[in-house]
């Protein structure tokens, strides 16, 4: 795909003016960190932090990008530790008030790392979780294309990722690069800040050639900016070939040590001891000390001419990666030092920097003179990069109840697919906004019917060679109007795309209803990027299925234990674990209604493949009673069985509600009548309990209806997951309790054997209840 040329730049500004802006960005980014740590009062004495050196290595390339090549339709993900550079540029463009510059990492001020939802100035992508922010624009590009295919108008534009070389150690990076769908995304541009340092050290072997080859093998355009003009000019002199070879072949730590040398020491170290040493010595004899020191640090990532040429040469028909060699701490007193990652310049060093680049340490936030060329370039750039305010469209109306009562035996996992198909008939406008994503598990998570109905999304139509095969059940109809996206087996990719699909309402004003389906044991693998997507404003539904030890025959590797409590603890997310198909319908529709809106949220549904007799749900026939049951199920729990004179309460969640009801029948025969509560969301119940205690704001009616004080009895809680997930329910009425659940890795076997092994079978529930009541 060719990027749009809308917003193309007029005549190039003078690079000398650009260099003036570069100096100011270097100063501002350093001063922001300096003020937070050495000027602003800090009565607690705790470290504030910030990264002057990591910012300095990015100043040149970010200046060249913003003031020479960026267009309003482009989006940029900035590496976490360069956030002061982004804020400095936004300040110069009039997008950030000067009052925020002294407030880095202050409550209500500038965030530690770029935050799309919490920073006061424009941020395209939240970063901070290494590797996740770098890959987000990949999924942003896919989400933009998908939005266009459903009738939206998100425009075009490049998706830039500015990332540190150490981020290339992250598996998330390579999972994204290697996904087959990425090779067609020509709007993706990655710029790698090759400063060859990590947090603690100089990386001894960055293996740049291998990295370049890996990108090239994945179909990317690969560009390398290694040396700047000054050093290239010296290379062109007699002895220059030997000098180039010497620098190319020296270990990274040795090169970094040269950056710390003054002229005389540099002349001694630079030639080395190889056969080219005499010619190098002769070459540098004609170079004065200041020029020699400058030349050794003159890398391509700091050369505005080289950066300008590289950005101009981007091929928009395929993804591009630019390896820009830089110096960590470039032009600062800490340049190249192995421990400069969090190092702070002293007051005197800041004054020395100000003197060298024309800043005023006593007026650190001084703006450019209104009559100067730098000011005019900032104004022109701000005007060019202006984006109209996004006005999100109203999400489509969703039903709350299809009015059908499931019969026979069914699973909550199968109910997911049924609800999606029902939506295509009963709410087609809303159904058209649904997009499902899975990592090669569509058929095994009951999405087959949905995929057959709506097709698989592809930028272009592809022939289904098995369309005429009578034995083919799942049809892979790939077309631009498809609504299912299948990625490779990489959960990080799945939730990265899911998060960006869930952000289209705020990026381009087009709300989507994204649902990601993953095996529940692998929710933990997907959690960090999904959590970060929520933090960045992405609203989506993550479905974990099948779940728990109820997937008995699969053994411990596929039996999830901690996911119920993960859902309870996840910010920006509501979690549900329905027991019956009707609960799945009601809660899923409620979750869909919370997507694509400013006051919305994400959801996590934990579903099961265990068949359950749907008559056990005892759905009321009366319309008002049914509506009351639905409201309770969506709020977190409902009474499934009430008994006069109940002596114990059993609160069960998910597939083990069957065991809870069986245990209640047996207890009744032992003259121990039991109430049975079906918990659909421990998350919502816990929030309401905290509200009752004065810690949050929420309506507490659900606790009054499900756990009324006049029915307080000893409580047995049981779920196919860690027992502490429901143990808090005993504090609602301060009763004796016994919490049953799974605390160890499972093993293969029948449900009967596995439930007995973990103590969540009917026998265990009966025993726990009798222990509490006799």
C-alpha positions in Angstrom: 0.0 0.0 0.0 1.3 3.4 -0.9 1.0 6.0 1.8 -1.0 9.1 1.1 0.9 12.2 0.0 -1.6 14.6 1.6 0.0 17.1 3.8 3.3 17.0 1.7 5.8 19.5 2.8 6.7 22.7 1.0 10.2 23.8 0.3 12.7 22.3 2.8 13.7 24.6 5.6 17.3 25.5 6.2 19.1 22.7 8.1 20.9 25.3 10.2 17.5 26.4 11.5 16.7 22.7 12.2 20.0 22.5 14.1 18.9 25.4 16.3 15.7 23.6 17.1 17.7 20.4 17.8 19.8 22.3 20.3 16.7 23.6 22.1 15.1 20.2 22.2 18.3 18.8 23.7 18.3 21.5 26.3 14.6 21.2 27.2 14.7 17.4 27.5 17.7 17.6 29.8 16.3 20.5 31.8 12.9 18.7 32.3 14.7 15.8 34.0 17.1 18.2 35.8 14.4 20.3 37.3 12.4 17.3 38.5 15.4 15.9 40.4 17.6 18.8 41.4 15.4 21.9 41.5 11.9 20.9 42.5 11.5 20.3 46.3 11.5 16.7 47.2 10.5 16.4 50.9 10.3 12.6 50.8 13.8 12.1 49.5 12.7 9.3 47.2 14.3 9.1 43.7 12.3 10.9 41.0 14.3 9.6 38.1 14.3 10.3 34.4 16.7 9.6 31.5 18.8 12.5 30.2 21.2 10.2 28.3 18.5 8.1 26.7 16.7 11.2 25.6 19.9 12.8 24.2 20.4 9.8 21.8 17.0 10.5 20.3 17.0 14.2 19.9 18.4 14.4 16.4 16.2 11.8 14.8 13.0 13.1 16.5 13.8 16.7 15.5 14.4 15.6 11.9 11.2 13.5 11.9 8.8 16.1 13.5 10.1 19.2 11.8 10.9 17.7 8.3 8.9 14.6 7.6 5.9 14.0 9.9 2.4 14.6 8.5 -0.8 15.0 10.4 -2.1 11.6 9.4 1.0 9.9 10.7 1.3 8.3 14.2 4.4 7.8 16.3 5.3 5.5 19.2 8.2 7.1 21.2 10.5 4.9 23.2 9.7 5.2 26.9 12.9 6.8 28.1 12.7 9.6 25.5 9.4 11.0 26.8 11.1 14.3 27.7 12.0 14.8 24.1 8.4 14.3 23.0 7.2 16.8 25.6 9.9 19.3 24.5 8.8 19.1 20.9 5.1 19.4 21.9 6.1 22.5 23.9 7.9 24.1 21.0 4.8 23.4 18.8 2.5 25.0 21.3 0.8 21.8 22.3 2.0 21.8 25.9 1.9 24.7 28.4 5.2 25.7 29.9 3.8 25.1 33.4 4.1 21.4 32.8 7.8 21.3 32.0 8.9 21.4 35.6 6.4 18.7 36.5 7.9 15.5 35.1 6.8 12.5 37.3 4.8 14.8 39.5 1.3 13.9 40.5 -1.0 15.4 37.8 2.1 16.4 35.7 4.0 14.7 32.9 4.0 10.9 33.2 7.1 8.9 33.5 6.7 7.5 30.1 4.5 8.6 27.2 0.8 8.1 28.1 -2.0 8.5 25.6 -4.6 8.8 28.3 -2.7 10.5 31.2 -0.3 13.1 29.7 -1.6 16.6 29.1 -0.1 16.9 25.6 -0.7 14.7 22.4 0.7 11.2 22.7 -0.1 8.7 19.9 0.9 5.5 21.7 1.5 4.8 25.3 4.9 3.1 25.9 6.8 2.0 28.9 6.4 -1.7 28.8 9.4 -2.6 26.7 8.6 -4.1 23.3 4.8 -3.5 23.7 4.8 0.2 22.7 7.2 -0.6 19.9 4.9 -3.1 18.3 1.6 -1.2 18.9 1.8 0.8 15.6 1.9 -2.5 13.8 -1.5 -3.3 15.2 -2.5 0.3 14.8 -1.9 0.0 11.1 -4.0 -3.2 10.9 -6.8 -1.6 12.9 -6.8 1.5 10.7 -7.1 -0.7 7.6 -9.9 -2.8 9.2 -11.8 0.4 10.2 -11.6 1.5 6.6 -13.1 -1.8 5.4 -16.2 -1.4 7.5 -17.1 2.0 6.1 -15.0 4.3 8.3 -12.7 7.0 7.1 -9.5 6.8 9.2 -7.4 8.1 6.3 -3.9 6.9 5.7 -0.5 7.7 7.1 2.7 6.1 8.3 2.9 4.3 11.7 6.3 5.1 13.2 8.0 3.2 16.1 11.0 4.8 17.7 12.6 2.1 19.8 15.8 1.4 21.6 18.2 -1.3 20.3 17.8 -3.2 23.6 14.1 -3.5 22.9 15.0 -5.9 20.1 15.7 -8.5 22.8 12.0 -8.6 23.5 10.1 -11.6 22.1 7.1 -9.4 21.4 9.1 -7.6 18.7 9.9 -10.7 16.7 6.4 -12.2 17.1 5.1 -9.0 15.4 7.8 -8.8 12.7 7.3 -12.4 11.7 3.5 -12.4 11.5 2.6 -13.0 7.8 0.1 -10.1 7.8 2.8 -7.5 8.7 4.8 -7.8 5.4 2.0 -6.1 3.5 1.9 -3.1 5.9 3.9 -0.5 4.0 3.0 2.3 6.3 5.1 0.8 9.2 8.4 2.5 9.9 10.7 1.5 12.7 13.7 3.6 13.7 16.1 1.8 16.0 18.2 3.9 18.3 21.4 2.0 18.0 23.3 3.4 21.0 24.6 -0.1 22.0 23.8 0.3 25.6 21.3 -1.3 27.9 20.4 -0.2 31.4 23.5 -1.6 33.1 26.2 -1.8 30.5 27.6 -1.4 27.0 26.2 -4.4 25.1 29.4 -6.3 24.0 27.9 -7.7 20.7 24.8 -6.0 19.4 24.8 -8.3 16.3 23.6 -5.5 14.0 24.2 -7.5 10.8 22.2 -10.4 12.1 19.3 -8.2 13.1 19.3 -6.5 9.7 19.2 -9.8 8.0 16.3 -10.9 10.2 14.2 -7.9 9.2 15.2 -8.3 5.5 14.2 -12.0 5.6 10.8 -10.9 6.9 10.3 -8.7 3.8 11.3 -5.3 5.4 13.2 -2.5 3.7 16.4 -2.2 5.8 18.4 1.0 6.0 21.5 1.7 8.1 22.8 5.1 9.2 26.1 4.4 10.7 28.4 7.4 10.2 27.8 11.1 9.9 29.2 13.5 7.3 32.2 14.7 9.3 33.5 11.1 9.9 32.7 10.2 6.3 34.8 13.1 5.1 37.7 11.9 7.2 37.2 8.4 5.8 37.6 9.8 2.3 41.2 10.9 3.1 44.3 8.7 2.8 44.2 6.2 5.6 40.4 6.6 5.9 39.8 3.0 4.8 41.9 1.8 7.6 40.2 4.0 10.1 36.7 2.9 8.9 37.8 -0.8 9.2 39.2 -0.1 12.7 36.0 1.5 14.0 33.8 -1.1 12.3 35.7 -4.0 13.8 36.4 -2.7 17.3 34.1 -4.1 20.1 31.3 -1.9 21.3 32.8 -1.3 24.8 36.1 -0.2 23.2 34.3 2.3 21.0 32.2 3.6 23.9 35.5 4.1 25.9 36.8 6.3 23.1 33.8 8.6 23.5 35.0 9.4 27.0 38.5 10.4 25.8 39.9 13.9 25.2 42.2 14.6 22.2 45.6 13.4 23.4 44.2 10.2 24.9 42.1 9.6 21.8 45.1 9.9 19.5 46.8 7.2 21.6 43.9 4.8 21.7 42.2 5.2 18.3 44.9 3.7 15.9 45.0 0.4 17.9 47.7 -2.1 17.3 46.7 -3.7 14.0 48.5 -3.4 10.6 46.5 -0.2 9.8 47.7 1.7 12.9 50.5 3.7 11.2 48.2 5.0 8.5 45.5 5.9 11.0 48.1 7.7 13.2 49.2 9.7 10.1 45.6 10.5 9.1 44.5 11.9 12.5 47.7 13.9 12.9 46.2 16.4 10.6 42.9 16.6 12.6 42.8 19.0 15.5 41.7 17.7 18.9 38.2 19.3 19.0 37.4 18.0 15.5 38.7 14.5 16.3 36.6 14.3 19.5 33.6 15.4 17.5 34.3 13.1 14.6 34.5 9.9 16.7 31.0 10.6 18.0 29.7 11.7 14.6 27.3 8.8 14.0 24.4 8.7 11.4 21.7 9.0 14.0 22.9 12.5 14.9 23.4 13.7 11.4 20.4 15.8 10.2 21.4 15.4 6.5 21.7 11.6 6.8 18.4 11.4 8.7 16.7 13.6 6.1 17.9 11.4 3.3 16.8 8.2 5.1 13.3 9.4 5.8 13.0 10.6 2.2 14.0 7.2 0.9 11.4 5.2 2.7 9.6 2.7 0.5 5.9 2.8 1.3 5.1 -0.5 -0.3 6.6 -2.6 2.5 7.6 -2.1 6.2 10.8 -0.2 6.8 13.4 -0.4 9.6 16.1 2.2 9.9 19.1 1.3 12.1 20.3 4.7 13.3 23.7 4.5 15.1 23.7 7.0 18.0 25.6 7.8 21.2 23.7 7.5 24.5 24.1 10.8 26.2 25.1 12.5 22.9 26.6 16.0 23.6 26.1 15.6 27.4 28.9 15.2 30.0 27.7 11.6 30.5 28.0 10.6 26.8 29.0 6.9 26.3 29.4 6.1 29.9 28.3 2.5 30.8 26.3 3.7 33.8 24.7 6.8 32.2 21.2 5.3 31.9 19.8 7.2 34.9 22.7 9.5 35.5 21.9 13.1 36.2 24.0 16.1 35.1 25.3 18.3 37.9 24.3 21.9 38.1 27.6 23.0 36.7 27.3 20.5 33.8 23.9 21.9 33.0 25.4 25.4 32.9 28.2 24.2 30.6 25.6 22.6 28.3 23.6 25.8 28.2 26.7 27.8 27.3 27.6 25.4 24.4 24.1 25.4 22.8 22.8 28.9 23.6 20.3 28.2 26.4 19.7 30.1 29.6 19.9 28.0 32.8 18.2 30.8 34.7 15.3 30.9 32.2 15.2 27.3 31.2 11.8 27.3 29.4 12.5 30.4 27.3 10.8 30.4 23.9 12.4 31.3 20.6 12.3 35.0 19.7 9.0 35.6 17.7 10.9 37.1 14.8 13.5 34.3 14.5 13.5 31.5 11.8 13.3 28.8 14.5 10.1 30.3 15.8 8.6 30.5 12.3 9.6 26.9 11.6 7.9 25.8 14.8 4.7 27.7 13.9 4.7 26.3 10.4 5.2 22.8 11.7 2.5 23.2 14.3 0.1 24.4 11.6 1.0 21.5 9.3 0.6 18.8 12.0 -2.7 20.1 13.3 -5.3 17.4 13.5 -9.0 18.1 13.7 -10.6 16.9 16.9 -12.0 13.4 16.8 -15.7 13.2 17.4 -16.5 9.5 18.1 -19.6 8.1 16.5 -22.3 6.7 18.9 -21.8 3.0 19.3 -24.7 0.9 17.9 -27.6 -0.1 20.1 -27.4 -3.6 21.6 -30.2 -5.8 22.9 -30.0 -6.9 26.5 -31.8 -10.2 26.1 -32.7 -12.3 23.0 -35.7 -13.7 24.9 -34.7 -17.3 24.4 -34.3 -19.8 27.2 -31.6 -22.4 26.3 -32.7 -26.1 26.7 -30.9 -29.4 27.1 -27.2 -29.6 27.7 -24.8 -26.8 26.6 -21.5 -25.2 27.4 -20.7 -21.6 28.0 -18.1 -21.7 25.3 -20.6 -22.8 22.7 -22.9 -20.1 23.9 -20.4 -17.5 22.8 -20.7 -18.5 19.2 -24.5 -18.7 19.5 -24.7 -15.1 20.8 -22.6 -13.8 17.9 -24.8 -15.5 15.4 -28.0 -14.3 17.1 -26.6 -10.7 16.9 -26.3 -10.9 13.1 -30.1 -11.6 13.0 -31.4 -9.5 15.8 -29.0 -6.5 15.8 -27.2 -6.5 12.4 -25.9 -2.9 12.8 -24.2 -3.9 16.0 -23.0 -7.2 14.6 -21.3 -5.4 11.7 -19.1 -3.6 14.2 -18.0 -6.9 15.9 -14.5 -8.1 14.9 -13.2 -11.4 16.4 -9.5 -12.2 16.7 -7.9 -15.5 17.6 -4.5 -17.2 17.5 -5.3 -20.2 15.3 -8.0 -21.5 17.7 -11.2 -20.4 15.9 -12.7 -23.9 15.5 -11.7 -25.2 18.9 -13.3 -22.2 20.7 -16.6 -22.5 18.9 -16.2 -19.6 16.5 -16.6 -21.8 13.5 -20.3 -20.8 12.8 -19.5 -17.2 13.2 -16.5 -17.4 10.9 -18.6 -19.2 8.3 -21.3 -16.5 8.5 -19.1 -13.3 8.4 -15.9 -14.5 6.7 -12.3 -13.8 7.4 -10.9 -10.3 7.0 -8.2 -9.7 4.4 -7.2 -6.5 2.6 -7.9 -8.3 -0.7 -10.1 -11.2 -1.6 -8.5 -14.6 -1.8 -9.7 -17.8 -3.3 -10.9 -20.5 -0.9 -9.7 -23.7 -2.5 -11.7 -25.9 -0.2 -15.0 -24.2 -0.8 -16.2 -27.1 -2.9 -14.9 -29.8 -0.5 -18.0 -31.4 1.1 -16.0 -32.5 4.1 -14.9 -29.0 4.9 -16.8 -27.7 7.9 -15.0 -24.4 8.6 -14.9 -22.3 5.5 -12.0 -19.8 5.2 -13.6 -17.1 3.1 -11.0 -14.3 3.0 -12.4 -10.9 1.9 -12.2 -7.2 2.8 -15.7 -7.4 4.4 -14.7 -10.3 6.7 -15.1 -9.9 10.5 -12.6 -12.4 11.8 -8.9 -11.9 12.0 -6.7 -14.9 12.7 -3.1 -14.4 13.6 -0.3 -17.0 14.2 0.1 -18.7 17.6 1.3 -15.6 19.4 -0.9 -14.3 22.2 1.0 -11.0 22.4 0.1 -10.3 18.8 -3.5 -11.1 19.4 -4.0 -8.8 22.4 -1.9 -6.1 20.7 -4.3 -6.1 17.8 -7.2 -6.4 20.1 -6.2 -3.3 22.0 -5.8 -1.3 18.8 -9.1 -2.4 17.4 -10.5 -1.2 20.7 -9.0 2.2 20.3 -10.4 3.1 16.9 -13.3 5.0 18.5 -10.9 7.5 20.0 -8.3 7.5 17.2 -10.7 7.9 14.2 -14.1 8.2 15.7 -15.2 4.8 14.6 -16.3 2.4 17.4 -15.6 -1.3 16.9 -16.6 -4.2 19.2 -13.5 -6.4 19.3 -13.5 -9.8 20.9 -10.4 -11.8 21.3 -10.5 -15.6 22.0 -7.6 -17.4 23.6 -7.1 -20.6 25.6 -7.6 -19.6 29.2 -4.3 -21.0 30.4 -2.6 -18.5 28.1 -4.4 -15.4 29.3 -1.4 -15.0 31.6 0.9 -14.9 28.6 -1.3 -12.3 27.0 -1.9 -10.3 30.2 0.9 -7.7 30.0 0.2 -6.4 26.5 -3.5 -6.5 27.0 -3.2 -4.7 30.3 -1.1 -2.1 28.6 -3.6 -1.8 25.9 -6.3 -1.0 28.4 -4.0 1.6 30.1 -3.7 3.2 26.6 -7.4 3.4 26.1 -8.1 0.3 24.1 -11.5 -1.2 25.0 -12.0 -4.9 24.1 -13.4 -8.2 25.3 -10.9 -11.1 26.0 -12.5 -14.5 26.2 -10.5 -17.3 27.9 -11.8 -20.7 27.0 -11.7 -23.5 27.8 -10.8 -22.9 31.4 -9.9 -24.5 34.7 -9.3 -28.1 35.6 -12.7 -28.8 34.0 -10.7 -29.4 30.8 -9.7 -32.5 32.7 -8.2 -34.8 30.1 -5.8 -32.0 28.9 -3.7 -32.2 32.0 -2.0 -29.5 34.0 -0.4 -27.7 31.0 -3.9 -26.6 29.8 -5.6 -26.2 33.2 -5.8 -22.6 34.4 -5.8 -21.8 38.1 -5.0 -18.1 38.7 -7.1 -16.5 35.9 -10.2 -15.9 38.0 -8.3 -13.8 40.5 -6.4 -12.1 37.6 -9.7 -10.9 36.3 -10.7 -9.6 39.7 -7.5 -7.6 40.0 -7.2 -6.2 36.4 -7.9 -2.4 36.3 -10.1 -1.0 33.6 -11.7 -4.4 33.1 -14.9 -6.3 34.3 -14.6 -10.0 34.6 -17.3 -12.6 34.3 -17.4 -16.4 34.6 -21.0 -17.5 33.7 -22.3 -20.9 34.7 -25.1 -21.2 32.1 -25.7 -20.3 28.5 -28.2 -17.7 29.4 -25.7 -16.0 31.7 -23.2 -16.0 28.9 -25.7 -14.2 26.6 -26.6 -11.6 29.2 -23.1 -10.8 30.4 -21.6 -10.8 26.9 -24.3 -8.3 25.6 -23.6 -6.2 28.7 -19.8 -6.3 28.0 -20.4 -5.3 24.3 -22.4 -2.3 25.4 -19.4 -0.9 27.3 -17.1 -0.8 24.2 -16.3 2.2 22.0 -17.3 5.0 24.4 -15.6 7.5 26.6 -17.0 6.0 29.8 -16.6 2.4 28.6 -14.3 -0.4 29.8 -12.9 -3.8 28.8 -14.1 -7.2 29.9 -12.7 -10.7 30.5 -15.0 -13.7 30.1 -13.8 -17.1 31.4 -15.8 -19.8 29.7 -15.9 -23.6 29.9 -16.3 -26.6 27.6 -18.1 -28.6 30.3 -21.7 -29.5 29.2 -24.2 -28.3 31.8 -27.9 -29.1 32.1 -29.5 -25.8 31.3 -32.7 -26.6 33.2 -30.6 -26.1 36.4 -30.5 -22.4 35.7 -34.2 -22.3 36.6 -34.8 -19.1 34.4 -38.0 -17.5 35.5 -40.9 -17.6 33.1 -42.4 -14.3 34.3 -40.9 -11.4 32.2 -40.4 -9.2 35.2 -38.7 -12.0 37.2 -36.6 -12.8 34.2 -35.5 -9.2 33.8 -34.6 -9.1 37.6 -32.5 -12.3 37.1 -30.7 -10.8 34.1 -30.0 -7.6 36.1 -28.6 -9.6 39.0 -26.4 -11.8 36.7 -24.9 -8.7 35.0 -24.3 -7.1 38.4 -22.3 -10.1 39.7 -24.5 -12.8 41.3 -28.0 -14.1 41.7 -29.8 -16.5 44.1 -30.1 -19.8 42.3 -31.9 -21.6 45.2 -33.4 -20.3 48.4 -34.5 -22.6 51.2 -36.6 -21.8 54.2 -34.5 -22.1 57.4 -31.3 -22.3 55.4 -28.4 -23.2 57.7 -25.6 -22.8 55.2 -25.0 -20.8 51.9 -23.0 -22.2 49.0 -21.6 -19.6 46.6 -20.4 -21.2 43.4 -19.1 -19.9 40.2 -18.9 -21.3 36.7 -18.9 -25.0 35.8 -18.9 -26.2 39.4 -22.4 -24.8 40.0 -23.5 -28.3 39.1 -21.6 -29.7 42.0 -23.0 -27.0 44.3 -26.6 -27.9 43.5 -25.9 -31.6 43.9 -24.3 -30.9 47.3 -27.3 -28.8 48.3 -29.7 -31.7 47.5 -27.7 -34.0 49.6 -27.4 -31.6 52.5 -31.2 -31.1 52.5 -31.6 -34.9 53.0 -29.3 -34.5 56.0 -31.6 -31.7 57.4 -29.1 -29.0 56.5 -31.0 -26.8 54.0 -28.8 -24.7 51.9 -29.1 -21.5 49.8 -27.2 -21.6 46.6 -25.8 -18.4 45.1 -24.5 -18.4 41.5 -21.6 -15.9 41.2 -21.1 -14.5 37.8 -18.6 -11.8 38.6 -16.5 -11.8 41.8 -14.9 -8.6 40.4 -18.1 -6.6 40.6 -19.1 -8.1 43.9 -15.7 -7.1 45.4 -16.1 -3.5 44.1 -19.5 -3.2 45.6 -18.2 -4.6 48.9 -15.5 -2.0 48.9 -18.1 0.7 48.1 -20.1 -0.4 51.2 -16.9 0.0 53.2 -16.4 3.5 51.8 -13.5 2.8 49.5 -15.2 3.1 46.1 -18.3 4.6 44.6 -20.9 2.0 43.5 -24.5 1.0 44.2 -24.6 -1.8 46.7 -28.1 -3.1 45.9 -26.7 -6.5 44.6 -25.3 -7.4 48.0 -28.6 -6.6 49.7 -30.4 -8.9 47.3 -28.0 -11.8 47.1 -26.5 -11.7 50.5 -29.1 -10.1 52.8 -28.2 -9.8 56.4 -31.3 -11.7 57.6 -30.1 -14.7 55.6 -26.6 -14.7 56.9 -25.3 -18.2 57.4 -21.9 -19.9 57.3 -20.6 -19.8 53.8 -18.9 -22.3 51.5 -17.4 -20.9 48.4 -16.3 -23.0 45.4 -14.9 -22.4 41.9 -12.7 -24.1 39.3 -9.8 -21.7 40.2 -7.9 -20.4 43.1 -10.1 -20.3 46.3 -9.2 -16.9 47.4 -11.1 -15.4 44.5 -14.4 -15.9 46.4 -13.2 -16.0 50.0 -13.9 -12.3 50.5 -17.6 -13.0 50.3 -17.5 -14.1 53.9 -16.9 -10.5 55.0 -20.2 -9.3 53.5 -22.0 -10.6 56.6 -18.9 -11.6 58.7 -19.7 -15.3 58.7 -17.7 -18.5 59.2 -16.4 -19.7 55.9 -14.7 -22.5 54.0 -13.2 -21.7 50.6 -12.8 -24.5 48.1 -10.9 -24.3 44.9 -7.8 -25.3 43.0 -4.4 -24.6 44.5 -2.1 -27.0 42.7 -1.2 -28.0 39.1 -3.7 -30.5 37.7 -3.3 -33.8 35.9 -5.1 -35.7 33.2 -8.2 -37.7 34.1 -12.0 -37.5 34.1 -13.8 -34.6 35.6 -14.9 -36.8 38.5 -11.4 -37.8 39.3 -9.9 -34.3 38.8 -12.6 -32.5 40.8 -12.2 -35.1 43.6 -8.4 -34.6 43.6 -8.7 -30.8 44.0 -11.6 -31.0 46.5 -14.2 -29.1 44.4 -16.6 -32.1 44.0 -20.0 -32.5 45.6 -18.5 -34.7 48.4 -16.0 -31.9 49.3 -18.8 -29.3 49.3 -21.0 -31.4 51.6 -18.1 -32.0 54.0 -17.2 -28.3 54.2 -20.8 -27.4 54.8 -21.2 -30.0 57.6 -18.0 -28.8 59.2 -19.4 -25.3 59.4 -22.9 -26.3 60.7 -22.4 -29.3 63.0 
